[in-house]
Amino acid sequence: DMRLVFVGNVQDGNMIINGEFNCGLSPWFLDNYVNAQSTALIVPDLWLTDDSSGVVVEIENQGDEFWAIQLMQPFQIQEGHTYEVTFTAQADAPKEIHIDISKNYDDYAPLHSFTLTVDQADIYGPFSFTAAADDDNLMFKFVLGGNTIPIEIDAVNVIDQQWTEVESAEQHDKSFALSQNYPNPFNPTTTIRYTLDKPGLANLSIYNIMGQKIKSFNRIETSGQHTFAWDGTMSSGADAPSGVYIYRLDTEHGSL
């Protein structure tokens, strides 16, 4: 019964983190295989979209296979959910690329794949797929080998079409309640409210969509309503990339 929070300019249901490349490259990374050589450069003033930053992938050697160059990030899907992929891109010449949702285990085979040609600056997609099973160990990939044409990419979105609002805290008959944060999406600060009918220990944790805890705090609270202001930073002090996050309240009487 956790709550969802959006950091930065994020569409409801977007499963991609830092799709606008405002927070550097992470959690994206660029891999080169079978003799490929390429580099990914974050350009603050790329201006493919109204949001100025974006990534440029320069290719020195295309490698021996079309899959030799991959720009990717961890990804997960839910059975029966339909996902819609869009992104903004341009290339110096018509460039064939692949978008893969691939296993991050066994044979690393794509579960869903789209082939398209990127040319002039434009919004590409939507490309839709429906998940056949739950899987939280996948990669979302731009497969960019097979030629040496550089490509610029920005505003990557994979929208879960089954996204629904989380039921309000007032619907829970419990001795504590967790409310939706406001504002949501937010930049730079949002407020999380929770209510305790009894005094005790309260632990509030924030997770990314891969289930990794990025920040938490513990307090001994009195009964009544309390707030926590999150400034969008992680425990390390670094800014959390734009994307979808989950927060959870644990008390001595249960969790929300």
N, C-alpha and C positions, 0 to 999 in steps of 0.2 A: 504494500500500500504506500509506495514511495511517491514523491512528487518530482515533477520535471521542470527544469530551469534551462533557459536558452541564453547563451552568452553571445553578445555581438549581434550583427545583422543576420538573424537566422530565421528561416521559414519553419513554420510548424511542421514537425515530423521529419525534418532533415536529419539523416543518419550520418552525414559527413561532418567531420571535425575540421575546422580551419579551411573550409572550402574556398575562402576568399584570400587565403595566404597573407592575412594581416599579422599573423604571429610567427613569421618565419616559415620554415618548411614543415616542422613537426606538426602532426604525427605522420605526414607524408614522408616517404623516402624513395630514392631512385636507385634501382639495382641494374647492374650491367652483367650480362652473361655472354658466353661463347664469343669472346674477342670483341665485344662491344665496348665503346668508350663514349660516355656522355656525361654531362653535368647539368644540374638544376640550379638556376639562379633566381632568387626572389628580387623582383624589380618593383620598388616602391611607387614609381610613377609610370606604370605600364599603361593604365587607362583603357583597358579592354572594356571595363564597365564604369559606372559612376564611382564605385570603390576603386581607388587608384592602383592598388598593388596587384600583383599576379606572379606567376612563375613562367620562366622561359627555360625550355630544355634544349640545349645545344648538343649536337651529335657529331663527334669526330670520326667514329667508326660505327657503322650500323650493326655489326656483328654478323654471325653466320646464320641466324634464324630470325624470323619476324618478331619472335617473343624475346629477343635479346635485351631489350631496353624496357623497363617497367617502372612507372611512377605509381606508387600505391600507398594505401593505408589500411589498417585493420578494419574489419567490417563484420556485421552480424545480421541475420535475417530471422523472421518468424514464419512458421508454417501458415500458408493461406494468405499471407499479406502480399499485396501488390506494391511494387516500388517503381518510381518514375525518375529517370536519370536525365538531367540537363546540365549543360556547362557552356561557358563562353570560350571561344578559341579563335586563333588565326594562325596561318602558316605562310611562309614565303612563296610557296608553290603548292598545288594540290597534294595533300599528304594523306595516305591511307593509314588509319590507326584502328585499334581494337579496344573496346571497353569490356573487361572481363570481371565477373564476380567469381573468384576462384577459391578452391579449398586451400587452406594453409597447412595441409597435412597430406600424407599418403602420396598420390601422384600429382598433387597441386593442380588438378584439372579444373577448367572453368565450369561452373554450374550454369552460368548464363553468359552469353557473349554477343556483342554487337560490332559490326564492321561498318566504318563510315569514312568519308573523305573530308578532311578539314582544309579550307581554303581561305576565303576572306573572313574578316572578323564578323562573327555571328553567334547567336545562341543555337547550339546543336542539341537535338532531341525535341520532344521527350522520347526516351526509349523505356519501355515498360517490361517488367518480368514479375512473375508470381512465384513465391518460395514454396517448394514442395515439402520442406521440413525445417524445423528449427536448426540453426547452426550459428554458433558464436565464435567460430574459428575460421574466418574467411578473410580474403583480401579484395578490396575494390581496386582495380588496376586500369591505368592507361597503358596500353601496350604500343610502344612507339618505334620499334625496330623496323628493319626492312628498307629503310632509306635514311639519308643524312639530312633531310629537310628539318630545320628547327621549328619548334612549335611553342606558342604562347597559350597558357590556360588560366582561367579564372572562374569564379562563381560556380563551383561544382556543387550540385545538389542531388541527393538521392532521397526522394520524399516517400515516406511510408503512407500509402493512401488510406490505411486503416487507423490512422492517428486519431485518438479520441481524447477528450478532456478527462482528466482524472476527477473522480467524484469528490465533492467538497468535503471538508473535514466535519461539517455539521451532520453528515449522514452517518457518522460513526457513533455508536453507543459505547464509548469507552471513557476511562478516567483521564484521558489526555487527547489532544487534537493537534494536527499539523495542517496548517493552511498553505494555499498556493502563494508563492512568493510574488512580490510586486515591486517594481514593474517587471514584466516578463514578455518578450526579451528585454534585456537591460544592458546598459553601458553608461557609467562604469560600476554602479552599485545597485544591489537589490536587497530587499528586506524579507526575511523569512520569519513568520509568526507561528508560535505554538503555545498551547494552553495546557497547564497541568492542574488537575483537581486536587492533587496531593503533592506536598514537597518531596524532593528527592533528586537523584542524579539524572541529568539529561545529557545525552550524547547525540550531537548532530553531525552527520557525515555527508560529504559530497563526493559523488562518483562520476567518472566518465562513462560513455555508453559501452565500454568494454568491461565495466565492472571494477575498474581500478580506483581505489580511494585516492582522491587528490587533496582533500582537506577535511579536518574534523576538529571539533572542540568539545570539551566536557565541562559541565558546570553543576554545582549543587544549587537547585532553584527552589524558590518558594512556590506555593500554589498561585495560580493566576496566569495571565497572559505575559509572554516574553517574546523578545525579538532578537534576531541575529542579522547583522548587516554584512553581506558578502560583497567584497570588492572585486571579485573575479580573479583573484590570485590563488595559486596553489600553495601547498605547505612549504615549498621551496622558496616562495616569494615571487616566482615567475608568473606572468599573466597566463591564465588558462586560454587555450585556443578557442576561437569562435566555434560553437557547436551546441549539442544537447547534453545536459548533465542531469543527474538524478540525486535528490537529497533524501535522507532517511533520518528519522528520529527514533532513538532507542532510550527507553526509560526502564525503571525497575518494574513497571507494570505491563510492559509489552513494547511493540515497535510499530511505527507507521512509516 
